[in-house]
């Protein structure tokens, strides 16, 4: 099938206004886009009053990943996830670690075409239990991921968004039947941070994540802890409180180590002791499953039974051992563990 098919795939979430302008309703920027222009994402283009999903089936990165790399620790642990990414993003984070595919001004790589049917076939061939849309913001791939999600579910595979959480309520509500897990970044718990560092806002991320919870999606959160920007114990206290109150104490939270990248190279890597203090704070506040990330070999990568304290999922890098689970219960004391396992 020709490349023009992909370039002319019409978007689903928009309305047409005067003078062939459109209003995109896919993400919470809700861009007003004049004819022949794109939204903030740089990839959804208005062509004579039709919003075109310009990256449909256009793939920049394809990999077979351990699901723990997403990171997801409580969703099909120990399985493989067929992972796909494209280009573009609706955020402009100055510390982006995937800036070479997320920021349109820096993209210089060829894109391969993979139709949804072919992607599902490849996932099956490699024995994957799920498909993850990741690497750049998957919201911009909305039509592609929805089409693929239908096919993946028919074959018994699960589906995952690795997302910044800026999708609108109406878009998420339509996508939810084809989606199983929502691995969301909480960049900070400060609107000032979102506005200055990401060129976005905090509240829509919180609102959409609560909606994902209401819709029955598995949720895990990730916060990249950046020295001097979002690492105060007061801010972490507020974030953990919000998650416990609105998503529940069983929600896995990952606190990951920052490394200088893109336009934020002047800040040092996060001290490991800072991450440990955040982990300990989370446990004190009643969060049952906190984790540290980007600190290979650390004891806080394991899953501990919140009742008896024994390790129930042992992790060494991406090597995962679940022998201390009896189904979804601790094999030592019988406590239920909030984990979805492959059946």
TORKOL-4160 file (C-alpha; in steps of 0.2 Angstrom, whole numbers, padded with zeros to 4 digits, m for minus):
343
<pt num="1" X="0000" Y="0000" Z="0000"/>
<pt num="2" X="0007" Y="0017" Z="m0005"/>
<pt num="3" X="0014" Y="0030" Z="0008"/>
<pt num="4" X="0000" Y="0042" Z="0003"/>
<pt num="5" X="m0012" Y="0031" Z="0012"/>
<pt num="6" X="m0003" Y="0034" Z="0029"/>
<pt num="7" X="m0001" Y="0053" Z="0026"/>
<pt num="8" X="m0019" Y="0055" Z="0022"/>
<pt num="9" X="m0026" Y="0046" Z="0037"/>
<pt num="10" X="m0040" Y="0057" Z="0044"/>
<pt num="11" X="m0039" Y="0061" Z="0063"/>
<pt num="12" X="m0054" Y="0056" Z="0074"/>
<pt num="13" X="m0054" Y="0070" Z="0087"/>
<pt num="14" X="m0057" Y="0087" Z="0080"/>
<pt num="15" X="m0070" Y="0099" Z="0074"/>
<pt num="16" X="m0070" Y="0111" Z="0059"/>
<pt num="17" X="m0071" Y="0130" Z="0061"/>
<pt num="18" X="m0072" Y="0145" Z="0049"/>
<pt num="19" X="m0059" Y="0147" Z="0035"/>
<pt num="20" X="m0055" Y="0129" Z="0035"/>
<pt num="21" X="m0047" Y="0130" Z="0053"/>
<pt num="22" X="m0049" Y="0115" Z="0065"/>
<pt num="23" X="m0050" Y="0113" Z="0083"/>
<pt num="24" X="m0040" Y="0097" Z="0089"/>
<pt num="25" X="m0048" Y="0089" Z="0104"/>
<pt num="26" X="m0035" Y="0075" Z="0106"/>
<pt num="27" X="m0025" Y="0082" Z="0120"/>
<pt num="28" X="m0028" Y="0096" Z="0132"/>
<pt num="29" X="m0019" Y="0109" Z="0122"/>
<pt num="30" X="m0034" Y="0109" Z="0111"/>
<pt num="31" X="m0025" Y="0117" Z="0097"/>
<pt num="32" X="m0033" Y="0129" Z="0085"/>
<pt num="33" X="m0025" Y="0125" Z="0069"/>
<pt num="34" X="m0026" Y="0136" Z="0053"/>
<pt num="35" X="m0026" Y="0127" Z="0036"/>
<pt num="36" X="m0009" Y="0120" Z="0031"/>
<pt num="37" X="m0002" Y="0121" Z="0049"/>
<pt num="38" X="0001" Y="0108" Z="0063"/>
<pt num="39" X="m0003" Y="0108" Z="0081"/>
<pt num="40" X="0010" Y="0110" Z="0095"/>
<pt num="41" X="0014" Y="0091" Z="0092"/>
<pt num="42" X="0021" Y="0095" Z="0075"/>
<pt num="43" X="0013" Y="0080" Z="0067"/>
<pt num="44" X="m0006" Y="0082" Z="0066"/>
<pt num="45" X="m0009" Y="0094" Z="0051"/>
<pt num="46" X="m0024" Y="0103" Z="0045"/>
<pt num="47" X="m0027" Y="0101" Z="0026"/>
<pt num="48" X="m0041" Y="0111" Z="0020"/>
<pt num="49" X="m0052" Y="0108" Z="0035"/>
<pt num="50" X="m0047" Y="0090" Z="0038"/>
<pt num="51" X="m0035" Y="0086" Z="0052"/>
<pt num="52" X="m0023" Y="0073" Z="0046"/>
<pt num="53" X="m0014" Y="0060" Z="0057"/>
<pt num="54" X="0002" Y="0062" Z="0048"/>
<pt num="55" X="0011" Y="0048" Z="0058"/>
<pt num="56" X="m0001" Y="0034" Z="0056"/>
<pt num="57" X="0009" Y="0018" Z="0055"/>
<pt num="58" X="0025" Y="0027" Z="0053"/>
<pt num="59" X="0037" Y="0020" Z="0065"/>
<pt num="60" X="0054" Y="0027" Z="0072"/>
<pt num="61" X="0058" Y="0013" Z="0084"/>
<pt num="62" X="0053" Y="m0005" Z="0086"/>
<pt num="63" X="0059" Y="m0017" Z="0100"/>
<pt num="64" X="0055" Y="m0032" Z="0110"/>
<pt num="65" X="0057" Y="m0026" Z="0128"/>
<pt num="66" X="0054" Y="m0034" Z="0145"/>
<pt num="67" X="0039" Y="m0026" Z="0152"/>
<pt num="68" X="0049" Y="m0020" Z="0167"/>
<pt num="69" X="0058" Y="m0008" Z="0155"/>
<pt num="70" X="0042" Y="0003" Z="0153"/>
<pt num="71" X="0043" Y="0002" Z="0168"/>
<pt num="72" X="0028" Y="m0008" Z="0173"/>
<pt num="73" X="0031" Y="m0019" Z="0189"/>
<pt num="74" X="0014" Y="m0025" Z="0192"/>
<pt num="75" X="0007" Y="m0029" Z="0175"/>
<pt num="76" X="0012" Y="m0046" Z="0167"/>
<pt num="77" X="0028" Y="m0046" Z="0176"/>
<pt num="78" X="0042" Y="m0056" Z="0168"/>
<pt num="79" X="0034" Y="m0055" Z="0151"/>
<pt num="80" X="0039" Y="m0047" Z="0134"/>
<pt num="81" X="0031" Y="m0032" Z="0127"/>
<pt num="82" X="0031" Y="m0027" Z="0108"/>
<pt num="83" X="0036" Y="m0009" Z="0109"/>
<pt num="84" X="0033" Y="0004" Z="0095"/>
<pt num="85" X="0037" Y="0023" Z="0094"/>
<pt num="86" X="0035" Y="0036" Z="0081"/>
<pt num="87" X="0039" Y="0055" Z="0081"/>
<pt num="88" X="0033" Y="0071" Z="0089"/>
<pt num="89" X="0026" Y="0076" Z="0106"/>
<pt num="90" X="0014" Y="0088" Z="0114"/>
<pt num="91" X="0026" Y="0093" Z="0127"/>
<pt num="92" X="0043" Y="0102" Z="0125"/>
<pt num="93" X="0052" Y="0096" Z="0140"/>
<pt num="94" X="0070" Y="0103" Z="0141"/>
<pt num="95" X="0076" Y="0087" Z="0149"/>
<pt num="96" X="0069" Y="0075" Z="0136"/>
<pt num="97" X="0079" Y="0059" Z="0135"/>
<pt num="98" X="0071" Y="0055" Z="0118"/>
<pt num="99" X="0072" Y="0072" Z="0111"/>
<pt num="100" X="0079" Y="0065" Z="0094"/>
<pt num="101" X="0062" Y="0058" Z="0090"/>
<pt num="102" X="0050" Y="0069" Z="0101"/>
<pt num="103" X="0055" Y="0086" Z="0095"/>
<pt num="104" X="0051" Y="0088" Z="0076"/>
<pt num="105" X="0066" Y="0101" Z="0073"/>
<pt num="106" X="0078" Y="0087" Z="0078"/>
<pt num="107" X="0071" Y="0072" Z="0068"/>
<pt num="108" X="0082" Y="0066" Z="0054"/>
<pt num="109" X="0079" Y="0047" Z="0054"/>
<pt num="110" X="0069" Y="0037" Z="0041"/>
<pt num="111" X="0053" Y="0030" Z="0047"/>
<pt num="112" X="0047" Y="0013" Z="0042"/>
<pt num="113" X="0029" Y="0009" Z="0038"/>
<pt num="114" X="0021" Y="m0005" Z="0049"/>
<pt num="115" X="0002" Y="m0008" Z="0047"/>
<pt num="116" X="m0008" Y="m0013" Z="0063"/>
<pt num="117" X="m0010" Y="m0031" Z="0056"/>
<pt num="118" X="0008" Y="m0033" Z="0053"/>
<pt num="119" X="0013" Y="m0026" Z="0070"/>
<pt num="120" X="0001" Y="m0038" Z="0079"/>
<pt num="121" X="0009" Y="m0052" Z="0069"/>
<pt num="122" X="0026" Y="m0047" Z="0074"/>
<pt num="123" X="0021" Y="m0046" Z="0092"/>
<pt num="124" X="0014" Y="m0064" Z="0091"/>
<pt num="125" X="0030" Y="m0071" Z="0082"/>
<pt num="126" X="0041" Y="m0065" Z="0096"/>
<pt num="127" X="0030" Y="m0072" Z="0110"/>
<pt num="128" X="0025" Y="m0055" Z="0117"/>
<pt num="129" X="0010" Y="m0054" Z="0130"/>
<pt num="130" X="0007" Y="m0036" Z="0126"/>
<pt num="131" X="0010" Y="m0021" Z="0114"/>
<pt num="132" X="0017" Y="m0005" Z="0121"/>
<pt num="133" X="0016" Y="0012" Z="0112"/>
<pt num="134" X="0031" Y="0021" Z="0119"/>
<pt num="135" X="0047" Y="0031" Z="0116"/>
<pt num="136" X="0038" Y="0046" Z="0110"/>
<pt num="137" X="0020" Y="0052" Z="0116"/>
<pt num="138" X="0008" Y="0039" Z="0110"/>
<pt num="139" X="m0007" Y="0050" Z="0111"/>
<pt num="140" X="m0002" Y="0057" Z="0094"/>
<pt num="141" X="m0004" Y="0040" Z="0087"/>
<pt num="142" X="m0022" Y="0039" Z="0093"/>
<pt num="143" X="m0030" Y="0031" Z="0077"/>
<pt num="144" X="m0015" Y="0019" Z="0074"/>
<pt num="145" X="m0015" Y="0013" Z="0092"/>
<pt num="146" X="m0034" Y="0011" Z="0092"/>
<pt num="147" X="m0034" Y="0001" Z="0076"/>
<pt num="148" X="m0020" Y="m0010" Z="0083"/>
<pt num="149" X="m0028" Y="m0012" Z="0100"/>
<pt num="150" X="m0044" Y="m0020" Z="0092"/>
<pt num="151" X="m0033" Y="m0033" Z="0083"/>
<pt num="152" X="m0022" Y="m0036" Z="0098"/>
<pt num="153" X="m0036" Y="m0039" Z="0110"/>
<pt num="154" X="m0043" Y="m0052" Z="0097"/>
<pt num="155" X="m0027" Y="m0061" Z="0099"/>
<pt num="156" X="m0027" Y="m0061" Z="0118"/>
<pt num="157" X="m0013" Y="m0048" Z="0120"/>
<pt num="158" X="m0014" Y="m0033" Z="0131"/>
<pt num="159" X="m0010" Y="m0015" Z="0127"/>
<pt num="160" X="m0001" Y="m0001" Z="0135"/>
<pt num="161" X="0001" Y="0018" Z="0134"/>
<pt num="162" X="0018" Y="0025" Z="0141"/>
<pt num="163" X="0011" Y="0042" Z="0141"/>
<pt num="164" X="0013" Y="0060" Z="0148"/>
<pt num="165" X="m0006" Y="0059" Z="0152"/>
<pt num="166" X="m0011" Y="0074" Z="0142"/>
<pt num="167" X="m0025" Y="0066" Z="0132"/>
<pt num="168" X="m0042" Y="0073" Z="0134"/>
<pt num="169" X="m0056" Y="0065" Z="0143"/>
<pt num="170" X="m0067" Y="0062" Z="0128"/>
<pt num="171" X="m0052" Y="0054" Z="0118"/>
<pt num="172" X="m0047" Y="0043" Z="0133"/>
<pt num="173" X="m0065" Y="0037" Z="0135"/>
<pt num="174" X="m0066" Y="0032" Z="0117"/>
<pt num="175" X="m0049" Y="0023" Z="0117"/>
<pt num="176" X="m0051" Y="0014" Z="0134"/>
<pt num="177" X="m0060" Y="m0002" Z="0127"/>
<pt num="178" X="m0044" Y="m0005" Z="0117"/>
<pt num="179" X="m0032" Y="m0001" Z="0131"/>
<pt num="180" X="m0027" Y="m0010" Z="0147"/>
<pt num="181" X="m0013" Y="m0001" Z="0155"/>
<pt num="182" X="m0009" Y="0018" Z="0158"/>
<pt num="183" X="0009" Y="0020" Z="0163"/>
<pt num="184" X="0009" Y="0039" Z="0166"/>
<pt num="185" X="0023" Y="0051" Z="0170"/>
<pt num="186" X="0020" Y="0064" Z="0184"/>
<pt num="187" X="0034" Y="0076" Z="0179"/>
<pt num="188" X="0032" Y="0085" Z="0195"/>
<pt num="189" X="0018" Y="0090" Z="0207"/>
<pt num="190" X="0020" Y="0108" Z="0203"/>
<pt num="191" X="0010" Y="0118" Z="0189"/>
<pt num="192" X="0025" Y="0130" Z="0188"/>
<pt num="193" X="0036" Y="0116" Z="0183"/>
<pt num="194" X="0024" Y="0110" Z="0170"/>
<pt num="195" X="0023" Y="0127" Z="0163"/>
<pt num="196" X="0041" Y="0131" Z="0163"/>
<pt num="197" X="0049" Y="0115" Z="0159"/>
<pt num="198" X="0036" Y="0105" Z="0149"/>
<pt num="199" X="0025" Y="0120" Z="0142"/>
<pt num="200" X="0010" Y="0111" Z="0148"/>
<pt num="201" X="m0001" Y="0111" Z="0164"/>
<pt num="202" X="m0002" Y="0099" Z="0179"/>
<pt num="203" X="m0021" Y="0098" Z="0182"/>
<pt num="204" X="m0026" Y="0090" Z="0165"/>
<pt num="205" X="m0013" Y="0076" Z="0169"/>
<pt num="206" X="m0021" Y="0073" Z="0186"/>
<pt num="207" X="m0039" Y="0073" Z="0179"/>
<pt num="208" X="m0035" Y="0061" Z="0165"/>
<pt num="209" X="m0026" Y="0049" Z="0176"/>
<pt num="210" X="m0041" Y="0049" Z="0188"/>
<pt num="211" X="m0052" Y="0046" Z="0173"/>
<pt num="212" X="m0040" Y="0031" Z="0167"/>
<pt num="213" X="m0043" Y="0024" Z="0185"/>
<pt num="214" X="m0062" Y="0026" Z="0183"/>
<pt num="215" X="m0061" Y="0017" Z="0167"/>
<pt num="216" X="m0053" Y="0002" Z="0174"/>
<pt num="217" X="m0035" Y="0004" Z="0167"/>
<pt num="218" X="m0020" Y="m0003" Z="0176"/>
<pt num="219" X="m0010" Y="0012" Z="0182"/>
<pt num="220" X="0008" Y="0015" Z="0187"/>
<pt num="221" X="0016" Y="0032" Z="0189"/>
<pt num="222" X="0034" Y="0037" Z="0186"/>
<pt num="223" X="0042" Y="0053" Z="0192"/>
<pt num="224" X="0060" Y="0058" Z="0186"/>
<pt num="225" X="0067" Y="0066" Z="0201"/>
<pt num="226" X="0078" Y="0082" Z="0196"/>
<pt num="227" X="0089" Y="0090" Z="0208"/>
<pt num="228" X="0084" Y="0108" Z="0213"/>
<pt num="229" X="0068" Y="0107" Z="0202"/>
<pt num="230" X="0056" Y="0094" Z="0209"/>
<pt num="231" X="0065" Y="0085" Z="0222"/>
<pt num="232" X="0059" Y="0093" Z="0238"/>
<pt num="233" X="0052" Y="0082" Z="0251"/>
<pt num="234" X="0037" Y="0094" Z="0253"/>
<pt num="235" X="0033" Y="0091" Z="0234"/>
<pt num="236" X="0035" Y="0073" Z="0235"/>
<pt num="237" X="0024" Y="0072" Z="0251"/>
<pt num="238" X="0010" Y="0081" Z="0241"/>
<pt num="239" X="0012" Y="0070" Z="0226"/>
<pt num="240" X="0012" Y="0054" Z="0236"/>
<pt num="241" X="m0003" Y="0060" Z="0246"/>
<pt num="242" X="m0013" Y="0064" Z="0230"/>
<pt num="243" X="m0009" Y="0046" Z="0223"/>
<pt num="244" X="m0015" Y="0037" Z="0238"/>
<pt num="245" X="m0031" Y="0048" Z="0239"/>
<pt num="246" X="m0036" Y="0048" Z="0221"/>
<pt num="247" X="m0028" Y="0032" Z="0214"/>
<pt num="248" X="m0026" Y="0021" Z="0229"/>
<pt num="249" X="m0012" Y="0015" Z="0240"/>
<pt num="250" X="m0009" Y="m0001" Z="0229"/>
<pt num="251" X="m0004" Y="0011" Z="0215"/>
<pt num="252" X="0015" Y="0007" Z="0210"/>
<pt num="253" X="0025" Y="0023" Z="0210"/>
<pt num="254" X="0042" Y="0023" Z="0202"/>
<pt num="255" X="0054" Y="0037" Z="0207"/>
<pt num="256" X="0069" Y="0037" Z="0195"/>
<pt num="257" X="0086" Y="0045" Z="0194"/>
<pt num="258" X="0089" Y="0060" Z="0183"/>
<pt num="259" X="0104" Y="0060" Z="0171"/>
<pt num="260" X="0108" Y="0076" Z="0162"/>
<pt num="261" X="0102" Y="0077" Z="0144"/>
<pt num="262" X="0095" Y="0088" Z="0129"/>
<pt num="263" X="0094" Y="0106" Z="0135"/>
<pt num="264" X="0096" Y="0101" Z="0154"/>
<pt num="265" X="0115" Y="0096" Z="0155"/>
<pt num="266" X="0120" Y="0108" Z="0169"/>
<pt num="267" X="0111" Y="0098" Z="0183"/>
<pt num="268" X="0119" Y="0084" Z="0191"/>
<pt num="269" X="0112" Y="0066" Z="0192"/>
<pt num="270" X="0100" Y="0063" Z="0207"/>
<pt num="271" X="0109" Y="0058" Z="0223"/>
<pt num="272" X="0104" Y="0040" Z="0227"/>
<pt num="273" X="0101" Y="0045" Z="0245"/>
<pt num="274" X="0088" Y="0057" Z="0239"/>
<pt num="275" X="0078" Y="0043" Z="0230"/>
<pt num="276" X="0079" Y="0032" Z="0245"/>
<pt num="277" X="0072" Y="0046" Z="0256"/>
<pt num="278" X="0057" Y="0048" Z="0244"/>
<pt num="279" X="0055" Y="0029" Z="0244"/>
<pt num="280" X="0055" Y="0029" Z="0263"/>
<pt num="281" X="0043" Y="0043" Z="0264"/>
<pt num="282" X="0031" Y="0034" Z="0253"/>
<pt num="283" X="0031" Y="0018" Z="0263"/>
<pt num="284" X="0029" Y="0029" Z="0279"/>
<pt num="285" X="0013" Y="0037" Z="0271"/>
<pt num="286" X="0006" Y="0020" Z="0267"/>
<pt num="287" X="0010" Y="0018" Z="0249"/>
<pt num="288" X="0012" Y="m0001" Z="0247"/>
<pt num="289" X="0022" Y="m0002" Z="0231"/>
<pt num="290" X="0035" Y="0012" Z="0229"/>
<pt num="291" X="0051" Y="0008" Z="0218"/>
<pt num="292" X="0067" Y="0016" Z="0213"/>
<pt num="293" X="0072" Y="0017" Z="0194"/>
<pt num="294" X="0088" Y="0020" Z="0185"/>
<pt num="295" X="0098" Y="0013" Z="0200"/>
<pt num="296" X="0102" Y="m0004" Z="0194"/>
<pt num="297" X="0104" Y="m0018" Z="0207"/>
<pt num="298" X="0096" Y="m0007" Z="0221"/>
<pt num="299" X="0086" Y="m0017" Z="0234"/>
<pt num="300" X="0071" Y="m0005" Z="0231"/>
<pt num="301" X="0069" Y="m0012" Z="0214"/>
<pt num="302" X="0061" Y="m0028" Z="0221"/>
<pt num="303" X="0042" Y="m0030" Z="0226"/>
<pt num="304" X="0040" Y="m0033" Z="0244"/>
<pt num="305" X="0025" Y="m0040" Z="0252"/>
<pt num="306" X="0017" Y="m0026" Z="0261"/>
<pt num="307" X="0011" Y="m0037" Z="0276"/>
<pt num="308" X="0026" Y="m0048" Z="0280"/>
<pt num="309" X="0040" Y="m0039" Z="0271"/>
<pt num="310" X="0047" Y="m0054" Z="0261"/>
<pt num="311" X="0052" Y="m0051" Z="0243"/>
<pt num="312" X="0038" Y="m0058" Z="0232"/>
<pt num="313" X="0046" Y="m0052" Z="0215"/>
<pt num="314" X="0064" Y="m0052" Z="0214"/>
<pt num="315" X="0072" Y="m0041" Z="0200"/>
<pt num="316" X="0090" Y="m0041" Z="0195"/>
<pt num="317" X="0090" Y="m0028" Z="0180"/>
<pt num="318" X="0077" Y="m0035" Z="0169"/>
<pt num="319" X="0079" Y="m0053" Z="0176"/>
<pt num="320" X="0063" Y="m0056" Z="0185"/>
<pt num="321" X="0059" Y="m0070" Z="0197"/>
<pt num="322" X="0041" Y="m0073" Z="0204"/>
<pt num="323" X="0043" Y="m0089" Z="0213"/>
<pt num="324" X="0038" Y="m0081" Z="0229"/>
<pt num="325" X="0020" Y="m0077" Z="0222"/>
<pt num="326" X="0007" Y="m0090" Z="0224"/>
<pt num="327" X="m0005" Y="m0084" Z="0210"/>
<pt num="328" X="m0007" Y="m0066" Z="0216"/>
<pt num="329" X="m0004" Y="m0069" Z="0234"/>
<pt num="330" X="0012" Y="m0069" Z="0244"/>
<pt num="331" X="0019" Y="m0087" Z="0246"/>
<pt num="332" X="0025" Y="m0083" Z="0263"/>
<pt num="333" X="0010" Y="m0076" Z="0272"/>
<pt num="334" X="m0004" Y="m0076" Z="0260"/>
<pt num="335" X="m0007" Y="m0057" Z="0258"/>
<pt num="336" X="m0015" Y="m0052" Z="0241"/>
<pt num="337" X="m0002" Y="m0043" Z="0230"/>
<pt num="338" X="m0009" Y="m0030" Z="0218"/>
<pt num="339" X="m0002" Y="m0038" Z="0202"/>
<pt num="340" X="m0009" Y="m0044" Z="0185"/>
<pt num="341" X="m0001" Y="m0060" Z="0180"/>
<pt num="342" X="m0001" Y="m0068" Z="0163"/>
<pt num="343" X="m0014" Y="m0082" Z="0162"/>
